[in-house]
Amino acid sequence: MSPTTMPQSSTPVVGFEVDSTSSTTDVFLRTVAEDPSRPMVAKPDGEGWLELSGAEFLAEVRAAAKGLIALGVGVGDRIAIFGPTAYEWTLSDYAVWYAGGISVPFYDTSSEAQLSWMLTNADVSRGLVATREHAERVRAAAAAAGRPEPALRVWEDGAFAELAEAGKDISDEELESARSQVGSDSVATIIYTSGTTGKPKGCVLTHANFVQTGQAARYQIPSALDTSMRCLLFLPQAHVFARFIEVLAISNGALLAHQSDLTKLTDAMGTFHPTFILGVPRVFEKVFNSALATAQAGGNEKIFRRAEQVAVAYSKALDTGKVPMSLKLQHALFDRLVYRKLRAAMGNNVTHAVSGGGALGAHLGHFFRGLGIIVLEGYGLTETTAPITVNVPERSKIGTVGVPLPGVSVAIAPDGEVLAKGVPIFREYWDNPEATAKEFHDGWFGTGDLGSLDEDGYLTISGRKKEILVTSSGKNIAPAPLEDILRRHPIIGQPVLVGENRKFVSALIFLDSEMLPGWLKNHDLPQMDLHEAADDDTIHAEVAKAVEQVNKTVSRAEGIKKFTILPIELTEENGYLSAKQSVKRHLINKDFAEDIEAIYAD
């Protein structure tokens, strides 16, 4: 693959000097020194929040880091962090870095086999974990792998008080000696891929990856990332997307808060008033569907649907540079009736949101912008420290994932695969040179995703290379765009298209147990569980209408000919979704093989 023959898009580094020497803690210290009293993190406090200044947070990080050193942590040691998104997660991360260590995050939903593999592969013998239950899972996984019992400190049992006490005799000079041995090229973290196929691989990300990618992102979207930013983090911090935002907020002097319980997310938004949120597409789909369900419950579905149409039309008109007066008046009306209520539900302060981990879809992107919230779609992987492209607020192209960050180049290989190189690209897979070599081509990292570049260098992702369905007639079909549209229906949780080497494409439909009760009530239907719903004629007819609408967007050969509704929900807990809510298709194809065969039986 010659670079000169591939479509490419690059963004040069102009307007700032790349920081090629700093570690994450170097940047942290400089940020605190600029204004030690500026609030940096917020901890839950009753029904509100306790804001800690940069100086106060630094003191807690230093105390914990001294404790780690006192307990034997050396420069380069791998330390596990295991627990839900929380203030303690960020404190653990920075304490490990300050002590010279390497953070190894574990997903909350990791199985014992996965934990055993990560403990063994990264040679982890110490950890900071959220609960006694997390500690028992780690110990059981170590025992299953034949490893010594790891030394663990448990957040709920006063881990940080224990560390502060243990580190009382560690001098400031000894602490600084450990911290300063870590430089830009040092390993910051080993993040294991979510393992949608095969054994997870440990992605080695350096301090330079975080520092320089953060610099580039700050320069690309300065209106969203400044010291006035209030970020509420609710995605799993074990995932690279949330982890990058954690570092970005701390490095830029923004105020960072955490909430892992999504049932309390609305309350958290109402009390914290974030200006900036991030999520995977499913989060934004849930916000939309919940608003629709509320409107239906109040008998206002027609008003909501009209408001939806106006919001999308208004956003599209903004792209043309001219909004007709009649549309402005309609938009102002629905702002009073609908839009301001939705903004209030998100804390009445959100101006920007970043969506990653999959395609959001143009419709929802326009809907939220019409609401007054700019959703910036970006694109990246664990191997790219999260973002390699992102939309710029002033020239966003909804439906694309934006342009490369400064210092990043993107190319499209002859087979359509997206290739990338630049500051975010990881160093290697931990202790796996064969896998590392397999992913690099003439200096370009192969993402495994398919995409295209437009005339302005904006990237559009069409799906995963390995997920393309090739029918028996040789038709190549990307399932993601059709699945994205189907998921917009409130009762459809996850649709999974099948049809590899078959005569036509079909869909497995998994319902949304959270949205189903409200939808049934709003449509004057009796309550039913997933098993009853899967066999219900009304539910079947509703899904059929959704499929019919999807089929209008593609050719007849690409449309969904049949579907079946299955009586379970896909979740992280049952192993069918990854941490970023990606469907593990290989498990679906294996575990529901009989259902798939039944579709094609005649």
C-alpha positions in Angstrom: 0.0 0.0 0.0 1.7 3.1 -1.2 0.7 6.3 0.7 0.7 8.3 -2.5 -2.1 6.1 -4.0 -4.5 6.2 -1.0 -7.0 8.9 -0.3 -5.7 10.8 2.7 -6.6 13.5 5.2 -4.1 15.2 7.5 -4.2 18.1 10.0 -0.9 19.8 10.5 0.3 21.0 13.9 -0.1 24.8 13.6 -0.6 27.3 16.4 1.0 25.3 19.2 4.2 23.5 20.0 4.0 19.7 20.6 4.9 18.8 24.2 7.4 16.1 23.6 8.8 15.8 27.1 6.0 15.9 29.7 4.3 13.0 31.5 0.7 13.2 32.6 1.8 14.3 36.1 4.1 17.0 34.7 1.0 18.6 33.0 -1.1 18.0 36.2 1.5 19.9 38.3 1.6 22.8 35.9 -2.2 23.0 35.8 -2.4 23.1 39.6 0.4 25.7 39.8 -1.5 28.1 37.4 -4.3 28.4 39.9 -4.1 26.1 43.0 -7.5 27.2 44.3 -9.5 26.5 41.1 -11.9 23.6 41.6 -10.6 20.5 39.8 -12.8 17.5 40.9 -16.2 17.2 42.6 -17.1 14.3 44.9 -20.7 13.3 45.7 -21.8 14.9 49.0 -25.3 14.1 50.2 -27.6 15.4 47.5 -24.9 17.8 46.1 -21.2 17.9 45.4 -18.1 18.7 47.3 -15.6 20.6 45.1 -11.9 20.0 45.6 -9.4 22.5 44.4 -6.4 21.5 42.4 -4.2 21.9 45.4 -6.5 19.7 47.5 -6.7 17.0 44.9 -2.9 17.1 44.4 -2.5 16.6 48.2 -4.7 13.5 48.1 -2.8 12.1 45.1 0.6 12.7 46.7 -0.5 11.0 50.0 -1.8 8.0 48.1 1.3 7.8 46.0 3.6 7.9 49.1 1.6 5.0 50.5 2.0 3.0 47.3 5.8 3.5 47.5 5.9 2.6 51.1 4.1 -0.7 50.3 6.7 -1.6 47.7 5.5 -0.1 44.4 8.4 0.6 42.2 8.8 2.6 38.9 7.2 0.6 36.1 5.2 -1.8 38.3 1.8 -2.6 37.0 -1.1 -1.8 39.3 -4.7 -2.9 38.7 -7.6 -0.5 39.1 -10.9 -2.3 39.3 -14.2 -0.6 40.0 -17.0 1.6 38.6 -16.5 5.2 37.4 -15.9 7.3 40.5 -13.7 9.9 42.1 -11.7 7.1 43.6 -10.9 5.8 40.1 -9.3 9.1 39.0 -7.5 9.4 42.4 -6.1 5.8 41.9 -5.0 6.5 38.4 -3.1 9.7 39.3 -1.6 8.2 42.4 -0.3 5.2 40.5 1.3 7.6 37.9 2.7 9.8 40.6 4.4 6.8 42.2 5.9 5.9 38.8 3.6 2.9 38.2 1.6 1.7 35.3 -2.2 1.6 35.6 -4.0 -1.6 34.4 -7.7 -1.1 34.4 -10.1 -4.0 34.7 -13.7 -3.8 33.3 -16.4 -4.2 35.9 -18.0 -6.9 33.8 -14.7 -8.9 33.2 -15.1 -12.7 33.7 -12.9 -14.7 35.9 -11.0 -16.0 32.9 -10.4 -12.5 31.5 -9.2 -11.3 34.9 -6.9 -14.3 35.2 -5.5 -13.6 31.8 -4.9 -9.8 32.5 -3.3 -10.5 35.8 -1.0 -13.0 34.2 -0.2 -11.2 31.0 0.6 -7.9 32.7 2.1 -9.6 35.7 -0.1 -7.6 38.1 0.5 -8.3 41.8 -1.1 -5.2 43.4 -4.4 -3.4 42.9 -6.8 -0.6 44.0 -10.3 -1.9 43.9 -13.7 -0.5 44.7 -15.4 -3.1 47.0 -14.7 -6.3 48.9 -16.6 -8.1 46.1 -14.2 -6.8 43.5 -11.3 -7.9 45.8 -12.7 -11.4 46.0 -13.1 -11.6 42.2 -9.4 -10.6 41.7 -8.2 -13.1 44.3 -10.3 -15.9 42.8 -8.9 -15.0 39.3 -5.4 -15.1 40.7 -5.9 -18.4 42.3 -7.4 -19.8 39.1 -4.3 -18.7 37.2 -2.0 -20.2 39.9 -0.7 -16.8 40.9 0.1 -15.6 44.5 -2.7 -13.7 46.2 -2.3 -10.0 45.0 -1.9 -7.2 47.5 -5.2 -5.2 47.3 -6.5 -2.0 48.9 -10.2 -1.6 48.9 -11.8 1.9 48.4 -14.9 1.1 50.6 -12.6 -0.1 53.4 -10.7 3.1 53.6 -7.9 2.4 51.1 -6.8 6.0 50.8 -6.6 6.6 54.5 -4.5 3.4 54.8 -2.2 4.6 52.0 -1.8 8.0 53.6 -0.9 6.4 56.9 1.5 3.9 55.3 3.3 6.7 53.4 3.8 9.1 56.3 7.6 8.3 56.4 8.1 8.7 52.7 9.8 12.0 52.1 8.8 14.5 49.4 12.2 14.0 47.8 11.7 10.2 47.6 8.2 10.7 46.0 9.6 13.2 43.5 12.4 10.9 42.6 9.9 8.2 41.7 7.6 10.5 39.8 10.4 12.2 37.8 11.7 8.9 36.5 8.6 8.7 34.3 8.9 10.7 31.1 7.0 11.3 27.9 8.0 7.9 26.4 7.2 5.9 29.6 4.3 3.5 29.6 1.2 5.1 31.3 -1.3 2.3 31.0 -2.0 -1.1 29.6 -5.7 -1.1 28.5 -7.0 -4.5 27.4 -9.3 -4.6 24.4 -12.9 -5.5 25.3 -12.5 -8.9 23.6 -15.4 -9.0 21.2 -13.4 -11.8 19.5 -10.7 -13.9 21.1 -8.5 -13.2 24.1 -8.1 -9.5 25.0 -4.9 -7.8 23.9 -3.1 -5.3 26.1 -2.7 -1.9 24.4 0.4 -0.1 25.6 -0.3 3.7 25.8 2.4 6.1 26.8 2.3 9.4 28.7 3.0 11.0 25.3 -0.1 9.4 23.9 -2.3 11.1 26.5 -0.4 14.4 26.7 0.0 15.1 23.0 -3.5 13.7 22.1 -4.9 16.0 24.8 -3.0 19.0 23.4 -4.4 18.3 19.9 -8.0 17.9 21.1 -7.8 21.1 23.1 -6.6 22.9 20.0 -9.2 21.3 17.8 -12.3 22.1 20.0 -11.2 25.0 22.3 -14.8 26.3 22.7 -15.7 23.0 24.5 -12.5 22.3 26.4 -11.4 25.2 28.7 -11.3 26.0 32.4 -15.0 26.8 32.5 -15.8 23.2 31.4 -17.8 21.1 33.8 -17.6 17.5 32.8 -19.8 14.7 34.2 -18.2 11.4 33.5 -20.5 8.3 33.4 -18.9 5.9 30.9 -16.7 3.2 32.4 -13.2 4.6 33.2 -11.7 1.2 32.2 -12.6 2.2 28.7 -10.1 4.4 26.8 -12.8 7.0 25.8 -13.7 7.9 29.4 -10.0 7.6 30.5 -8.9 10.1 27.9 -11.6 12.6 29.0 -10.4 12.1 32.6 -6.9 13.1 31.7 -8.1 15.9 29.4 -10.2 17.5 32.1 -7.5 17.3 34.8 -4.9 18.6 32.4 -7.0 21.6 31.3 -8.2 22.7 34.7 -11.8 21.8 34.1 -14.1 20.5 36.8 -14.6 16.7 36.7 -17.4 14.8 38.4 -18.3 11.1 38.2 -21.5 9.1 38.2 -21.5 5.4 37.4 -25.2 4.6 38.2 -27.1 5.5 35.1 -30.4 5.4 37.0 -29.1 8.4 38.9 -27.7 10.2 35.9 -30.6 12.7 35.5 -30.4 13.6 39.2 -26.6 14.0 38.9 -27.0 16.3 35.9 -29.6 18.4 37.7 -27.3 19.0 40.7 -23.9 19.2 39.0 -25.0 21.2 35.9 -22.4 19.9 33.4 -21.5 21.9 30.4 -19.9 18.9 28.6 -20.9 15.3 28.5 -19.7 12.3 26.5 -21.4 9.1 25.6 -21.7 6.3 23.2 -24.6 6.5 20.7 -26.8 4.3 22.9 -26.7 7.0 25.6 -28.1 9.6 23.2 -30.6 7.1 21.8 -31.8 6.5 25.4 -32.2 10.2 26.0 -34.3 10.6 22.9 -36.4 7.5 23.5 -37.1 8.5 27.1 -38.2 12.0 26.0 -40.5 10.4 23.5 -41.9 8.0 26.1 -42.6 10.9 28.4 -44.4 12.8 25.6 -46.5 9.7 24.8 -47.4 9.2 28.5 -48.7 12.8 28.6 -50.6 12.5 25.4 -48.2 14.8 23.6 -46.6 12.5 21.0 -47.8 14.5 18.0 -46.3 17.7 19.5 -43.0 15.9 20.2 -42.8 14.4 16.7 -43.4 17.8 15.2 -40.8 19.3 17.5 -38.4 16.6 16.4 -39.0 17.4 12.7 -38.5 21.1 13.3 -35.3 20.5 15.3 -33.8 18.4 12.5 -34.9 20.8 9.8 -33.5 23.8 11.8 -30.1 22.1 12.2 -29.9 21.2 8.5 -30.8 24.8 7.6 -27.9 26.0 9.8 -25.6 24.0 7.5 -26.8 26.0 4.5 -26.2 29.3 6.3 -29.8 30.4 5.9 -32.7 29.6 8.2 -36.1 30.6 6.8 -38.1 32.9 9.0 -41.0 30.5 9.2 -38.7 27.8 10.5 -37.2 30.2 13.0 -40.6 31.0 14.4 -41.5 27.3 14.7 -38.2 26.6 16.3 -38.8 29.3 18.9 -42.3 27.9 19.6 -41.0 24.4 20.2 -38.1 25.7 22.2 -40.7 26.9 24.8 -42.8 23.8 24.5 -40.2 21.0 24.3 -36.6 21.8 23.8 -36.0 23.8 27.0 -37.5 20.9 29.0 -35.0 18.4 27.5 -32.1 20.8 28.2 -33.4 21.2 31.8 -33.4 17.4 32.2 -29.6 17.5 31.4 -28.9 20.1 34.0 -29.8 23.2 31.8 -26.1 23.9 31.2 -24.9 21.4 28.5 -23.6 23.1 25.4 -21.4 20.3 24.0 -21.4 16.6 23.9 -19.0 14.1 22.3 -20.3 10.8 20.9 -17.9 8.0 20.2 -17.6 4.2 20.1 -20.0 3.9 17.1 -22.0 5.8 14.7 -24.6 8.2 16.2 -26.5 8.8 12.9 -27.3 12.0 11.2 -30.9 12.2 12.4 -30.0 12.2 16.1 -27.0 14.6 15.5 -29.3 17.1 13.9 -32.0 16.6 16.6 -29.7 17.4 19.4 -28.1 20.4 17.6 -31.7 21.7 16.9 -32.2 21.4 20.7 -29.2 23.7 21.3 -26.6 21.0 22.1 -23.8 20.4 19.8 -23.0 16.7 19.6 -19.5 16.3 18.2 -19.0 12.9 16.7 -15.5 11.6 17.0 -13.7 8.4 16.1 -11.0 6.3 17.6 -10.0 3.0 19.3 -8.3 1.8 22.4 -5.2 1.6 20.2 -5.5 5.3 19.3 -5.9 6.7 22.9 -9.5 7.4 21.8 -9.7 10.2 19.3 -8.0 10.3 15.9 -10.7 12.4 14.3 -13.4 14.7 15.7 -15.8 17.3 14.4 -15.0 21.0 14.9 -17.9 22.9 16.5 -17.6 25.8 14.0 -17.6 23.6 10.9 -19.2 20.3 12.0 -20.5 17.9 9.4 -23.2 15.9 11.1 -23.1 12.2 9.9 -19.3 12.2 9.7 -16.8 11.7 12.5 -14.9 14.8 11.6 -11.3 15.6 10.5 -8.0 14.3 11.9 -6.6 15.9 15.1 -3.5 18.1 14.6 -0.6 15.8 14.1 -2.8 12.9 12.8 -3.1 11.5 9.3 -5.9 9.2 8.1 -5.9 7.2 4.8 -8.3 4.8 3.1 -6.7 1.5 2.0 -7.8 0.0 -1.4 -10.2 -2.4 0.4 -11.8 0.5 2.3 -10.1 0.0 5.6 -9.3 3.2 7.6 -5.6 3.6 8.4 -4.1 6.1 10.8 -0.8 7.4 12.1 0.3 10.2 14.4 0.5 11.1 18.1 -2.5 9.0 19.4 -1.3 5.7 18.0 -0.3 3.1 20.6 3.2 1.7 21.0 2.4 -2.0 20.9 0.4 -4.9 22.3 1.9 -5.9 25.6 4.1 -8.9 25.1 2.6 -9.7 21.8 4.9 -8.7 18.9 3.1 -10.9 16.4 -0.2 -9.1 17.0 1.5 -5.7 16.9 3.2 -6.5 13.5 -0.1 -7.7 12.1 -1.8 -4.3 12.7 0.8 -2.0 11.1 1.3 -1.6 7.3 4.1 0.6 6.0 3.9 2.7 9.2 0.1 2.9 9.2 -2.1 1.4 11.9 -5.0 -0.6 10.4 -8.1 0.2 12.4 -10.2 -2.7 11.1 -13.0 -0.2 10.3 -14.3 0.7 6.9 -14.7 4.3 5.9 -14.4 7.1 3.3 -13.1 10.6 3.1 -15.0 13.5 1.5 -13.5 16.3 -0.5 -12.9 18.3 2.7 -11.1 15.5 4.5 -14.0 14.5 6.8 -14.2 10.8 7.7 -17.3 8.7 7.6 -17.3 5.2 9.1 -19.5 2.6 7.4 -18.8 -0.4 9.7 -16.3 -3.0 10.9 -14.3 -4.8 8.2 -14.9 -8.1 9.8 -18.6 -7.5 10.2 -19.4 -7.0 6.5 -22.0 -9.5 5.4 -21.4 -11.1 2.0 -24.5 -12.8 0.7 -24.5 -15.9 -1.5 -25.0 -13.6 -4.5 -21.8 -11.7 -3.6 -23.5 -8.6 -2.3 -21.5 -6.8 0.4 -23.7 -5.2 3.1 -22.5 -3.2 6.1 -25.0 -4.0 9.0 -24.2 -0.9 11.1 -26.1 1.8 9.2 -29.3 -0.3 9.2 -28.9 -1.4 12.8 -28.4 2.3 13.9 -31.8 3.2 12.4 -33.6 0.3 13.9 -32.2 1.1 17.4 -34.0 4.5 17.2 -37.3 2.6 17.9 -38.0 2.8 21.7 -38.6 -0.9 22.2 -35.7 -2.2 20.1 -32.7 -2.6 22.3 -30.2 -4.2 19.9 -30.8 -5.4 16.3 -28.2 -7.8 14.9 -28.2 -8.4 11.1 -27.3 -11.8 9.8 -26.9 -13.1 6.3 -23.3 -14.2 5.7 -23.3 -16.5 2.6 -27.2 -16.6 2.7 -29.6 -15.5 -0.1 -30.8 -12.5 1.8 -30.3 -10.4 5.0 -32.3 -11.0 8.1 -32.4 -9.5 11.6 -32.3 -10.8 15.1 -34.3 -8.3 17.3 -33.5 -8.0 21.0 -36.0 -5.8 22.9 -35.3 -3.1 25.4 -36.6 -4.2 28.8 -36.3 -0.6 30.2 -38.3 1.1 27.5 -40.9 -1.7 26.9 -43.1 -1.1 30.0 -43.6 2.6 29.3 -44.3 1.9 25.6 -46.9 -0.7 26.4 -48.6 1.6 28.9 -48.6 4.5 26.4 -50.2 2.3 23.8 -52.9 1.0 26.2 -51.4 -2.5 26.0 -51.1 -5.0 28.9 -47.7 -5.3 30.6 -45.7 -8.3 29.4 -42.2 -9.7 29.9 -39.7 -10.2 27.2 -40.9 -13.8 26.5 -44.5 -12.6 26.1 -43.5 -9.7 24.0 -41.4 -11.8 21.6 -44.6 -13.8 20.7 -47.0 -10.8 20.8 -48.7 -9.9 17.4 -48.8 -6.2 18.2 -45.1 -6.1 19.1 -44.3 -8.1 16.0 -46.3 -5.6 13.8 -44.5 -2.6 15.4 -41.1 -4.1 14.7 -42.2 -4.9 11.1 -43.1 -1.2 10.6 -39.6 -0.3 11.9 -38.0 -2.8 9.5 -40.1 -1.4 6.6 -38.9 2.1 7.3 -35.3 0.9 7.3 -35.7 -0.9 4.0 -36.7 2.4 2.4 -33.2 3.7 2.9 -31.5 0.9 0.9 -31.9 -1.1 -2.3 -34.1 -4.1 -2.4 -31.0 -6.4 -2.4 -29.7 -4.8 0.8 -33.0 -4.7 2.7 -34.0 -6.9 5.6 -36.3 -9.7 4.3 -37.1 -11.5 7.6 -36.7 -10.9 11.3 -37.2 -12.8 14.5 -37.7 -11.4 18.0 -35.8 -13.1 20.7 -36.9 -13.2 24.4 -33.7 -12.0 26.0 -31.8 -8.7 26.3 -28.2 -8.1 25.3 -26.1 -6.7 28.1 -22.6 -6.5 29.4 -23.6 -8.7 32.3 -24.6 -11.7 30.1 -21.5 -11.2 28.0 -23.2 -10.2 24.7 -22.1 -6.5 24.8 -18.6 -5.0 25.3 -18.0 -2.1 27.7 -18.6 0.3 24.8 -21.9 -1.4 24.1 -20.6 -3.2 20.9 -22.4 -6.4 20.1 -20.1 -9.5 20.3 -21.3 -10.9 17.0 -19.3 -14.1 17.2 -21.2 -15.0 20.4 -24.5 -14.1 18.8 -23.9 -16.2 15.8 -22.8 -19.1 18.0 -25.4 -19.0 20.7 -28.4 -18.2 18.5 -27.4 -20.5 15.6 -30.6 -22.4 15.8 -32.7 -19.2 15.6 -30.7 -18.1 12.6 -31.2 -21.5 10.9 -34.9 -21.3 11.5 -35.1 -18.0 9.6 -33.6 -19.6 6.5 -35.1 -23.1 6.9 -37.6 -22.6 4.1 
